[in-house]
Amino acid sequence: MAAVTVRNLSDLTHEALKRRAARHGRSTEAEIRQILEDAIRPAEGMGTALARIGQRLGGSGLKLPRRTTKVSPAEFE
């Protein structure tokens, strides 16, 4: 795992981080990790984002019939 050092952090910011960590019941270091993870992780996955966009645009209107036949596995011979 990588390690990061943050220099010249103001006392005010450091104290605010400690208070925030205490509110969430974790160490200051764990709180900083969570803040960084939240900042770079997408809020939703690609499939969810595409479905949301499709719904907002009215969807495709495509009605697919329910499959009534058994699906056979692929043959590779």
HTML snippet that shows the backbone in 3Dmol.js (N, CA, C, O; Angstrom):
<script src="https://3Dmol.org/build/3Dmol-min.js"></script>
<div id="view" style="width:600px;height:400px;position:relative"></div>
<script>
const pdb = `
ATOM      1  N   MET A   1       0.836  -1.187   0.000  1.00  0.00           N
ATOM      2  CA  MET A   1       0.000   0.000   0.000  1.00  0.00           C
ATOM      3  C   MET A   1       0.876   1.244   0.000  1.00  0.00           C
ATOM      4  O   MET A   1       1.959   1.274   0.586  1.00  0.00           O
ATOM      5  N   ALA A   2       0.385   2.237  -0.657  1.00  0.00           N
ATOM      6  CA  ALA A   2       1.109   3.501  -0.728  1.00  0.00           C
ATOM      7  C   ALA A   2       0.847   4.328   0.526  1.00  0.00           C
ATOM      8  O   ALA A   2      -0.183   4.184   1.185  1.00  0.00           O
ATOM      9  N   ALA A   3       1.789   5.184   0.833  1.00  0.00           N
ATOM     10  CA  ALA A   3       1.643   6.114   1.959  1.00  0.00           C
ATOM     11  C   ALA A   3       1.812   7.528   1.427  1.00  0.00           C
ATOM     12  O   ALA A   3       2.624   7.772   0.534  1.00  0.00           O
ATOM     13  N   VAL A   4       1.046   8.449   1.976  1.00  0.00           N
ATOM     14  CA  VAL A   4       1.086   9.844   1.559  1.00  0.00           C
ATOM     15  C   VAL A   4       1.307  10.702   2.798  1.00  0.00           C
ATOM     16  O   VAL A   4       0.693  10.476   3.840  1.00  0.00           O
ATOM     17  N   THR A   5       2.179  11.677   2.675  1.00  0.00           N
ATOM     18  CA  THR A   5       2.408  12.628   3.756  1.00  0.00           C
ATOM     19  C   THR A   5       1.866  13.982   3.309  1.00  0.00           C
ATOM     20  O   THR A   5       2.159  14.441   2.205  1.00  0.00           O
ATOM     21  N   VAL A   6       1.084  14.607   4.158  1.00  0.00           N
ATOM     22  CA  VAL A   6       0.551  15.931   3.853  1.00  0.00           C
ATOM     23  C   VAL A   6       1.269  16.931   4.745  1.00  0.00           C
ATOM     24  O   VAL A   6       1.154  16.885   5.970  1.00  0.00           O
ATOM     25  N   ARG A   7       1.995  17.816   4.130  1.00  0.00           N
ATOM     26  CA  ARG A   7       2.749  18.823   4.883  1.00  0.00           C
ATOM     27  C   ARG A   7       1.985  20.144   4.908  1.00  0.00           C
ATOM     28  O   ARG A   7       1.122  20.403   4.070  1.00  0.00           O
ATOM     29  N   ASN A   8       2.325  20.963   5.888  1.00  0.00           N
ATOM     30  CA  ASN A   8       1.787  22.328   6.008  1.00  0.00           C
ATOM     31  C   ASN A   8       0.262  22.356   6.130  1.00  0.00           C
ATOM     32  O   ASN A   8      -0.388  23.264   5.612  1.00  0.00           O
ATOM     33  N   LEU A   9      -0.298  21.372   6.807  1.00  0.00           N
ATOM     34  CA  LEU A   9      -1.724  21.357   7.092  1.00  0.00           C
ATOM     35  C   LEU A   9      -1.965  22.305   8.267  1.00  0.00           C
ATOM     36  O   LEU A   9      -1.291  22.208   9.293  1.00  0.00           O
ATOM     37  N   SER A  10      -2.901  23.199   8.123  1.00  0.00           N
ATOM     38  CA  SER A  10      -3.125  24.175   9.192  1.00  0.00           C
ATOM     39  C   SER A  10      -3.663  23.475  10.441  1.00  0.00           C
ATOM     40  O   SER A  10      -4.294  22.421  10.355  1.00  0.00           O
ATOM     41  N   ASP A  11      -3.406  24.073  11.587  1.00  0.00           N
ATOM     42  CA  ASP A  11      -3.921  23.525  12.842  1.00  0.00           C
ATOM     43  C   ASP A  11      -5.436  23.481  12.832  1.00  0.00           C
ATOM     44  O   ASP A  11      -6.035  22.546  13.361  1.00  0.00           O
ATOM     45  N   LEU A  12      -6.060  24.484  12.234  1.00  0.00           N
ATOM     46  CA  LEU A  12      -7.516  24.540  12.149  1.00  0.00           C
ATOM     47  C   LEU A  12      -8.065  23.348  11.358  1.00  0.00           C
ATOM     48  O   LEU A  12      -9.035  22.713  11.771  1.00  0.00           O
ATOM     49  N   THR A  13      -7.436  23.054  10.221  1.00  0.00           N
ATOM     50  CA  THR A  13      -7.860  21.927   9.396  1.00  0.00           C
ATOM     51  C   THR A  13      -7.637  20.609  10.126  1.00  0.00           C
ATOM     52  O   THR A  13      -8.493  19.724  10.093  1.00  0.00           O
ATOM     53  N   HIS A  14      -6.499  20.479  10.778  1.00  0.00           N
ATOM     54  CA  HIS A  14      -6.196  19.259  11.511  1.00  0.00           C
ATOM     55  C   HIS A  14      -7.212  19.024  12.626  1.00  0.00           C
ATOM     56  O   HIS A  14      -7.677  17.901  12.817  1.00  0.00           O
ATOM     57  N   GLU A  15      -7.549  20.062  13.348  1.00  0.00           N
ATOM     58  CA  GLU A  15      -8.542  19.936  14.419  1.00  0.00           C
ATOM     59  C   GLU A  15      -9.917  19.570  13.858  1.00  0.00           C
ATOM     60  O   GLU A  15     -10.639  18.762  14.442  1.00  0.00           O
ATOM     61  N   ALA A  16     -10.268  20.171  12.724  1.00  0.00           N
ATOM     62  CA  ALA A  16     -11.552  19.865  12.096  1.00  0.00           C
ATOM     63  C   ALA A  16     -11.597  18.404  11.649  1.00  0.00           C
ATOM     64  O   ALA A  16     -12.631  17.748  11.776  1.00  0.00           O
ATOM     65  N   LEU A  17     -10.485  17.897  11.128  1.00  0.00           N
ATOM     66  CA  LEU A  17     -10.412  16.491  10.730  1.00  0.00           C
ATOM     67  C   LEU A  17     -10.561  15.572  11.938  1.00  0.00           C
ATOM     68  O   LEU A  17     -11.246  14.552  11.863  1.00  0.00           O
ATOM     69  N   LYS A  18      -9.928  15.928  13.042  1.00  0.00           N
ATOM     70  CA  LYS A  18     -10.041  15.113  14.255  1.00  0.00           C
ATOM     71  C   LYS A  18     -11.480  15.088  14.772  1.00  0.00           C
ATOM     72  O   LYS A  18     -11.974  14.038  15.182  1.00  0.00           O
ATOM     73  N   ARG A  19     -12.145  16.233  14.753  1.00  0.00           N
ATOM     74  CA  ARG A  19     -13.542  16.285  15.202  1.00  0.00           C
ATOM     75  C   ARG A  19     -14.445  15.462  14.284  1.00  0.00           C
ATOM     76  O   ARG A  19     -15.315  14.724  14.745  1.00  0.00           O
ATOM     77  N   ARG A  20     -14.223  15.601  12.991  1.00  0.00           N
ATOM     78  CA  ARG A  20     -15.020  14.838  12.017  1.00  0.00           C
ATOM     79  C   ARG A  20     -14.816  13.336  12.213  1.00  0.00           C
ATOM     80  O   ARG A  20     -15.774  12.563  12.176  1.00  0.00           O
ATOM     81  N   ALA A  21     -13.570  12.932  12.420  1.00  0.00           N
ATOM     82  CA  ALA A  21     -13.267  11.517  12.648  1.00  0.00           C
ATOM     83  C   ALA A  21     -13.976  11.011  13.898  1.00  0.00           C
ATOM     84  O   ALA A  21     -14.526   9.909  13.903  1.00  0.00           O
ATOM     85  N   ALA A  22     -13.963  11.811  14.946  1.00  0.00           N
ATOM     86  CA  ALA A  22     -14.618  11.419  16.195  1.00  0.00           C
ATOM     87  C   ALA A  22     -16.124  11.254  15.988  1.00  0.00           C
ATOM     88  O   ALA A  22     -16.730  10.334  16.537  1.00  0.00           O
ATOM     89  N   ARG A  23     -16.726  12.141  15.200  1.00  0.00           N
ATOM     90  CA  ARG A  23     -18.167  12.030  14.908  1.00  0.00           C
ATOM     91  C   ARG A  23     -18.496  10.730  14.185  1.00  0.00           C
ATOM     92  O   ARG A  23     -19.562  10.147  14.382  1.00  0.00           O
ATOM     93  N   HIS A  24     -17.562  10.287  13.345  1.00  0.00           N
ATOM     94  CA  HIS A  24     -17.786   9.066  12.577  1.00  0.00           C
ATOM     95  C   HIS A  24     -17.217   7.825  13.269  1.00  0.00           C
ATOM     96  O   HIS A  24     -17.304   6.720  12.734  1.00  0.00           O
ATOM     97  N   GLY A  25     -16.643   8.006  14.443  1.00  0.00           N
ATOM     98  CA  GLY A  25     -16.143   6.874  15.210  1.00  0.00           C
ATOM     99  C   GLY A  25     -14.928   6.194  14.617  1.00  0.00           C
ATOM    100  O   GLY A  25     -14.793   4.973  14.705  1.00  0.00           O
ATOM    101  N   ARG A  26     -14.043   6.968  14.015  1.00  0.00           N
ATOM    102  CA  ARG A  26     -12.820   6.390  13.455  1.00  0.00           C
ATOM    103  C   ARG A  26     -11.635   7.291  13.722  1.00  0.00           C
ATOM    104  O   ARG A  26     -11.789   8.427  14.171  1.00  0.00           O
ATOM    105  N   SER A  27     -10.467   6.782  13.448  1.00  0.00           N
ATOM    106  CA  SER A  27      -9.247   7.562  13.657  1.00  0.00           C
ATOM    107  C   SER A  27      -9.155   8.683  12.624  1.00  0.00           C
ATOM    108  O   SER A  27      -9.835   8.653  11.599  1.00  0.00           O
ATOM    109  N   THR A  28      -8.325   9.650  12.899  1.00  0.00           N
ATOM    110  CA  THR A  28      -8.127  10.749  11.945  1.00  0.00           C
ATOM    111  C   THR A  28      -7.589  10.202  10.630  1.00  0.00           C
ATOM    112  O   THR A  28      -8.011  10.629   9.556  1.00  0.00           O
ATOM    113  N   GLU A  29      -6.668   9.267  10.714  1.00  0.00           N
ATOM    114  CA  GLU A  29      -6.090   8.670   9.506  1.00  0.00           C
ATOM    115  C   GLU A  29      -7.169   7.948   8.687  1.00  0.00           C
ATOM    116  O   GLU A  29      -7.217   8.088   7.465  1.00  0.00           O
ATOM    117  N   ALA A  30      -8.024   7.184   9.353  1.00  0.00           N
ATOM    118  CA  ALA A  30      -9.109   6.491   8.653  1.00  0.00           C
ATOM    119  C   ALA A  30     -10.084   7.487   8.035  1.00  0.00           C
ATOM    120  O   ALA A  30     -10.602   7.263   6.941  1.00  0.00           O
ATOM    121  N   GLU A  31     -10.328   8.579   8.736  1.00  0.00           N
ATOM    122  CA  GLU A  31     -11.230   9.607   8.204  1.00  0.00           C
ATOM    123  C   GLU A  31     -10.651  10.227   6.936  1.00  0.00           C
ATOM    124  O   GLU A  31     -11.372  10.428   5.958  1.00  0.00           O
ATOM    125  N   ILE A  32      -9.376  10.524   6.947  1.00  0.00           N
ATOM    126  CA  ILE A  32      -8.718  11.104   5.764  1.00  0.00           C
ATOM    127  C   ILE A  32      -8.785  10.126   4.598  1.00  0.00           C
ATOM    128  O   ILE A  32      -9.044  10.529   3.464  1.00  0.00           O
ATOM    129  N   ARG A  33      -8.551   8.828   4.874  1.00  0.00           N
ATOM    130  CA  ARG A  33      -8.654   7.819   3.815  1.00  0.00           C
ATOM    131  C   ARG A  33     -10.062   7.813   3.227  1.00  0.00           C
ATOM    132  O   ARG A  33     -10.231   7.742   2.010  1.00  0.00           O
ATOM    133  N   GLN A  34     -11.076   7.889   4.100  1.00  0.00           N
ATOM    134  CA  GLN A  34     -12.460   7.867   3.624  1.00  0.00           C
ATOM    135  C   GLN A  34     -12.772   9.100   2.781  1.00  0.00           C
ATOM    136  O   GLN A  34     -13.437   8.994   1.751  1.00  0.00           O
ATOM    137  N   ILE A  35     -12.304  10.250   3.204  1.00  0.00           N
ATOM    138  CA  ILE A  35     -12.512  11.487   2.443  1.00  0.00           C
ATOM    139  C   ILE A  35     -11.900  11.354   1.050  1.00  0.00           C
ATOM    140  O   ILE A  35     -12.527  11.723   0.058  1.00  0.00           O
ATOM    141  N   LEU A  36     -10.690  10.833   0.976  1.00  0.00           N
ATOM    142  CA  LEU A  36     -10.016  10.665  -0.316  1.00  0.00           C
ATOM    143  C   LEU A  36     -10.739   9.647  -1.185  1.00  0.00           C
ATOM    144  O   LEU A  36     -10.918   9.871  -2.382  1.00  0.00           O
ATOM    145  N   GLU A  37     -11.158   8.525  -0.594  1.00  0.00           N
ATOM    146  CA  GLU A  37     -11.904   7.513  -1.350  1.00  0.00           C
ATOM    147  C   GLU A  37     -13.200   8.101  -1.907  1.00  0.00           C
ATOM    148  O   GLU A  37     -13.521   7.898  -3.078  1.00  0.00           O
ATOM    149  N   ASP A  38     -13.936   8.819  -1.083  1.00  0.00           N
ATOM    150  CA  ASP A  38     -15.196   9.425  -1.521  1.00  0.00           C
ATOM    151  C   ASP A  38     -14.975  10.435  -2.641  1.00  0.00           C
ATOM    152  O   ASP A  38     -15.823  10.589  -3.519  1.00  0.00           O
ATOM    153  N   ALA A  39     -13.842  11.119  -2.609  1.00  0.00           N
ATOM    154  CA  ALA A  39     -13.557  12.155  -3.602  1.00  0.00           C
ATOM    155  C   ALA A  39     -13.257  11.570  -4.976  1.00  0.00           C
ATOM    156  O   ALA A  39     -13.515  12.220  -5.988  1.00  0.00           O
ATOM    157  N   ILE A  40     -12.716  10.350  -5.031  1.00  0.00           N
ATOM    158  CA  ILE A  40     -12.323   9.808  -6.334  1.00  0.00           C
ATOM    159  C   ILE A  40     -13.226   8.696  -6.834  1.00  0.00           C
ATOM    160  O   ILE A  40     -13.217   8.397  -8.028  1.00  0.00           O
ATOM    161  N   ARG A  41     -14.003   8.075  -5.962  1.00  0.00           N
ATOM    162  CA  ARG A  41     -14.878   6.968  -6.358  1.00  0.00           C
ATOM    163  C   ARG A  41     -16.124   7.535  -7.026  1.00  0.00           C
ATOM    164  O   ARG A  41     -16.724   8.484  -6.521  1.00  0.00           O
ATOM    165  N   PRO A  42     -16.520   6.952  -8.173  1.00  0.00           N
ATOM    166  CA  PRO A  42     -17.748   7.439  -8.800  1.00  0.00           C
ATOM    167  C   PRO A  42     -18.945   7.183  -7.890  1.00  0.00           C
ATOM    168  O   PRO A  42     -18.990   6.179  -7.178  1.00  0.00           O
ATOM    169  N   ALA A  43     -19.903   8.090  -7.918  1.00  0.00           N
ATOM    170  CA  ALA A  43     -21.091   7.966  -7.064  1.00  0.00           C
ATOM    171  C   ALA A  43     -21.958   6.788  -7.483  1.00  0.00           C
ATOM    172  O   ALA A  43     -22.682   6.229  -6.659  1.00  0.00           O
ATOM    173  N   GLU A  44     -21.893   6.403  -8.766  1.00  0.00           N
ATOM    174  CA  GLU A  44     -22.676   5.274  -9.246  1.00  0.00           C
ATOM    175  C   GLU A  44     -21.896   4.553 -10.326  1.00  0.00           C
ATOM    176  O   GLU A  44     -20.987   5.120 -10.933  1.00  0.00           O
ATOM    177  N   GLY A  45     -22.251   3.312 -10.561  1.00  0.00           N
ATOM    178  CA  GLY A  45     -21.586   2.516 -11.583  1.00  0.00           C
ATOM    179  C   GLY A  45     -22.023   2.914 -12.981  1.00  0.00           C
ATOM    180  O   GLY A  45     -22.990   3.656 -13.155  1.00  0.00           O
ATOM    181  N   MET A  46     -21.307   2.420 -13.967  1.00  0.00           N
ATOM    182  CA  MET A  46     -21.588   2.756 -15.365  1.00  0.00           C
ATOM    183  C   MET A  46     -22.977   2.291 -15.787  1.00  0.00           C
ATOM    184  O   MET A  46     -23.706   3.033 -16.446  1.00  0.00           O
ATOM    185  N   GLY A  47     -23.347   1.070 -15.415  1.00  0.00           N
ATOM    186  CA  GLY A  47     -24.664   0.556 -15.794  1.00  0.00           C
ATOM    187  C   GLY A  47     -25.791   1.381 -15.201  1.00  0.00           C
ATOM    188  O   GLY A  47     -26.774   1.679 -15.878  1.00  0.00           O
ATOM    189  N   THR A  48     -25.649   1.748 -13.939  1.00  0.00           N
ATOM    190  CA  THR A  48     -26.655   2.565 -13.272  1.00  0.00           C
ATOM    191  C   THR A  48     -26.762   3.931 -13.941  1.00  0.00           C
ATOM    192  O   THR A  48     -27.861   4.444 -14.150  1.00  0.00           O
ATOM    193  N   ALA A  49     -25.620   4.512 -14.273  1.00  0.00           N
ATOM    194  CA  ALA A  49     -25.621   5.825 -14.935  1.00  0.00           C
ATOM    195  C   ALA A  49     -26.296   5.747 -16.299  1.00  0.00           C
ATOM    196  O   ALA A  49     -27.082   6.628 -16.649  1.00  0.00           O
ATOM    197  N   LEU A  50     -26.000   4.702 -17.074  1.00  0.00           N
ATOM    198  CA  LEU A  50     -26.621   4.561 -18.396  1.00  0.00           C
ATOM    199  C   LEU A  50     -28.126   4.334 -18.282  1.00  0.00           C
ATOM    200  O   LEU A  50     -28.900   4.887 -19.063  1.00  0.00           O
ATOM    201  N   ALA A  51     -28.543   3.519 -17.308  1.00  0.00           N
ATOM    202  CA  ALA A  51     -29.981   3.280 -17.111  1.00  0.00           C
ATOM    203  C   ALA A  51     -30.687   4.570 -16.729  1.00  0.00           C
ATOM    204  O   ALA A  51     -31.783   4.844 -17.219  1.00  0.00           O
ATOM    205  N   ARG A  52     -30.069   5.372 -15.854  1.00  0.00           N
ATOM    206  CA  ARG A  52     -30.662   6.643 -15.436  1.00  0.00           C
ATOM    207  C   ARG A  52     -30.799   7.591 -16.628  1.00  0.00           C
ATOM    208  O   ARG A  52     -31.823   8.258 -16.779  1.00  0.00           O
ATOM    209  N   ILE A  53     -29.775   7.650 -17.467  1.00  0.00           N
ATOM    210  CA  ILE A  53     -29.827   8.506 -18.659  1.00  0.00           C
ATOM    211  C   ILE A  53     -30.934   8.034 -19.591  1.00  0.00           C
ATOM    212  O   ILE A  53     -31.701   8.842 -20.114  1.00  0.00           O
ATOM    213  N   GLY A  54     -31.016   6.718 -19.796  1.00  0.00           N
ATOM    214  CA  GLY A  54     -32.062   6.164 -20.662  1.00  0.00           C
ATOM    215  C   GLY A  54     -33.450   6.472 -20.138  1.00  0.00           C
ATOM    216  O   GLY A  54     -34.340   6.820 -20.913  1.00  0.00           O
ATOM    217  N   GLN A  55     -33.647   6.348 -18.833  1.00  0.00           N
ATOM    218  CA  GLN A  55     -34.952   6.657 -18.242  1.00  0.00           C
ATOM    219  C   GLN A  55     -35.288   8.129 -18.401  1.00  0.00           C
ATOM    220  O   GLN A  55     -36.429   8.484 -18.697  1.00  0.00           O
ATOM    221  N   ARG A  56     -34.289   8.987 -18.204  1.00  0.00           N
ATOM    222  CA  ARG A  56     -34.520  10.425 -18.329  1.00  0.00           C
ATOM    223  C   ARG A  56     -34.904  10.791 -19.766  1.00  0.00           C
ATOM    224  O   ARG A  56     -35.670  11.729 -19.989  1.00  0.00           O
ATOM    225  N   LEU A  57     -34.370  10.048 -20.733  1.00  0.00           N
ATOM    226  CA  LEU A  57     -34.672  10.327 -22.136  1.00  0.00           C
ATOM    227  C   LEU A  57     -35.925   9.605 -22.616  1.00  0.00           C
ATOM    228  O   LEU A  57     -36.269   9.679 -23.796  1.00  0.00           O
ATOM    229  N   GLY A  58     -36.604   8.915 -21.721  1.00  0.00           N
ATOM    230  CA  GLY A  58     -37.856   8.272 -22.093  1.00  0.00           C
ATOM    231  C   GLY A  58     -37.732   6.788 -22.371  1.00  0.00           C
ATOM    232  O   GLY A  58     -38.724   6.153 -22.728  1.00  0.00           O
ATOM    233  N   GLY A  59     -36.556   6.216 -22.222  1.00  0.00           N
ATOM    234  CA  GLY A  59     -36.385   4.787 -22.459  1.00  0.00           C
ATOM    235  C   GLY A  59     -36.477   4.451 -23.928  1.00  0.00           C
ATOM    236  O   GLY A  59     -36.672   5.330 -24.768  1.00  0.00           O
ATOM    237  N   SER A  60     -36.337   3.175 -24.235  1.00  0.00           N
ATOM    238  CA  SER A  60     -36.358   2.753 -25.629  1.00  0.00           C
ATOM    239  C   SER A  60     -37.752   2.337 -26.086  1.00  0.00           C
ATOM    240  O   SER A  60     -38.022   2.299 -27.287  1.00  0.00           O
ATOM    241  N   GLY A  61     -38.642   2.023 -25.142  1.00  0.00           N
ATOM    242  CA  GLY A  61     -39.970   1.572 -25.518  1.00  0.00           C
ATOM    243  C   GLY A  61     -39.959   0.145 -26.039  1.00  0.00           C
ATOM    244  O   GLY A  61     -40.992  -0.346 -26.493  1.00  0.00           O
ATOM    245  N   LEU A  62     -38.834  -0.525 -25.987  1.00  0.00           N
ATOM    246  CA  LEU A  62     -38.688  -1.882 -26.501  1.00  0.00           C
ATOM    247  C   LEU A  62     -39.319  -2.866 -25.525  1.00  0.00           C
ATOM    248  O   LEU A  62     -38.937  -2.924 -24.357  1.00  0.00           O
ATOM    249  N   LYS A  63     -40.286  -3.639 -26.010  1.00  0.00           N
ATOM    250  CA  LYS A  63     -40.939  -4.659 -25.197  1.00  0.00           C
ATOM    251  C   LYS A  63     -40.391  -6.018 -25.618  1.00  0.00           C
ATOM    252  O   LYS A  63     -40.614  -6.456 -26.747  1.00  0.00           O
ATOM    253  N   LEU A  64     -39.684  -6.676 -24.727  1.00  0.00           N
ATOM    254  CA  LEU A  64     -39.126  -7.985 -25.040  1.00  0.00           C
ATOM    255  C   LEU A  64     -40.021  -9.075 -24.474  1.00  0.00           C
ATOM    256  O   LEU A  64     -40.385  -9.040 -23.299  1.00  0.00           O
ATOM    257  N   PRO A  65     -40.377 -10.050 -25.316  1.00  0.00           N
ATOM    258  CA  PRO A  65     -41.212 -11.137 -24.818  1.00  0.00           C
ATOM    259  C   PRO A  65     -40.410 -12.033 -23.863  1.00  0.00           C
ATOM    260  O   PRO A  65     -39.195 -12.171 -24.005  1.00  0.00           O
ATOM    261  N   ARG A  66     -41.085 -12.625 -22.915  1.00  0.00           N
ATOM    262  CA  ARG A  66     -40.432 -13.525 -21.969  1.00  0.00           C
ATOM    263  C   ARG A  66     -40.040 -14.800 -22.711  1.00  0.00           C
ATOM    264  O   ARG A  66     -40.826 -15.318 -23.504  1.00  0.00           O
ATOM    265  N   ARG A  67     -38.840 -15.308 -22.463  1.00  0.00           N
ATOM    266  CA  ARG A  67     -38.352 -16.514 -23.126  1.00  0.00           C
ATOM    267  C   ARG A  67     -39.168 -17.720 -22.652  1.00  0.00           C
ATOM    268  O   ARG A  67     -39.387 -17.906 -21.455  1.00  0.00           O
ATOM    269  N   THR A  68     -39.609 -18.526 -23.604  1.00  0.00           N
ATOM    270  CA  THR A  68     -40.397 -19.710 -23.247  1.00  0.00           C
ATOM    271  C   THR A  68     -39.632 -20.995 -23.534  1.00  0.00           C
ATOM    272  O   THR A  68     -40.049 -22.069 -23.101  1.00  0.00           O
ATOM    273  N   THR A  69     -38.517 -20.902 -24.259  1.00  0.00           N
ATOM    274  CA  THR A  69     -37.731 -22.101 -24.566  1.00  0.00           C
ATOM    275  C   THR A  69     -36.494 -22.158 -23.686  1.00  0.00           C
ATOM    276  O   THR A  69     -36.001 -21.140 -23.201  1.00  0.00           O
ATOM    277  N   LYS A  70     -36.007 -23.382 -23.492  1.00  0.00           N
ATOM    278  CA  LYS A  70     -34.828 -23.587 -22.671  1.00  0.00           C
ATOM    279  C   LYS A  70     -33.582 -23.116 -23.437  1.00  0.00           C
ATOM    280  O   LYS A  70     -33.474 -23.340 -24.643  1.00  0.00           O
ATOM    281  N   VAL A  71     -32.667 -22.479 -22.752  1.00  0.00           N
ATOM    282  CA  VAL A  71     -31.426 -22.011 -23.352  1.00  0.00           C
ATOM    283  C   VAL A  71     -30.424 -23.145 -23.329  1.00  0.00           C
ATOM    284  O   VAL A  71     -30.212 -23.777 -22.295  1.00  0.00           O
ATOM    285  N   SER A  72     -29.806 -23.402 -24.479  1.00  0.00           N
ATOM    286  CA  SER A  72     -28.792 -24.453 -24.576  1.00  0.00           C
ATOM    287  C   SER A  72     -27.415 -23.834 -24.452  1.00  0.00           C
ATOM    288  O   SER A  72     -27.175 -22.734 -24.948  1.00  0.00           O
ATOM    289  N   PRO A  73     -26.502 -24.546 -23.784  1.00  0.00           N
ATOM    290  CA  PRO A  73     -25.142 -24.018 -23.673  1.00  0.00           C
ATOM    291  C   PRO A  73     -24.457 -24.016 -25.030  1.00  0.00           C
ATOM    292  O   PRO A  73     -24.798 -24.810 -25.907  1.00  0.00           O
ATOM    293  N   ALA A  74     -23.505 -23.135 -25.200  1.00  0.00           N
ATOM    294  CA  ALA A  74     -22.750 -23.041 -26.443  1.00  0.00           C
ATOM    295  C   ALA A  74     -21.899 -24.291 -26.632  1.00  0.00           C
ATOM    296  O   ALA A  74     -21.417 -24.867 -25.657  1.00  0.00           O
ATOM    297  N   GLU A  75     -21.714 -24.712 -27.876  1.00  0.00           N
ATOM    298  CA  GLU A  75     -20.853 -25.844 -28.189  1.00  0.00           C
ATOM    299  C   GLU A  75     -19.638 -25.314 -28.934  1.00  0.00           C
ATOM    300  O   GLU A  75     -19.758 -24.489 -29.841  1.00  0.00           O
ATOM    301  N   PHE A  76     -18.469 -25.798 -28.540  1.00  0.00           N
ATOM    302  CA  PHE A  76     -17.228 -25.308 -29.139  1.00  0.00           C
ATOM    303  C   PHE A  76     -16.477 -26.409 -29.867  1.00  0.00           C
ATOM    304  O   PHE A  76     -15.247 -26.437 -29.849  1.00  0.00           O
ATOM    305  N   GLU A  77     -17.196 -27.309 -30.503  1.00  0.00           N
ATOM    306  CA  GLU A  77     -16.543 -28.406 -31.244  1.00  0.00           C
ATOM    307  C   GLU A  77     -16.673 -28.214 -32.717  1.00  0.00           C
ATOM    308  O   GLU A  77     -16.185 -29.036 -33.492  1.00  0.00           O
TER     309      GLU A  77
END
`;
const viewer = $3Dmol.createViewer("view");
viewer.addModel(pdb, "pdb");
viewer.setStyle({}, {cartoon: {color: "spectrum"}});
viewer.zoomTo();
viewer.render();
</script>
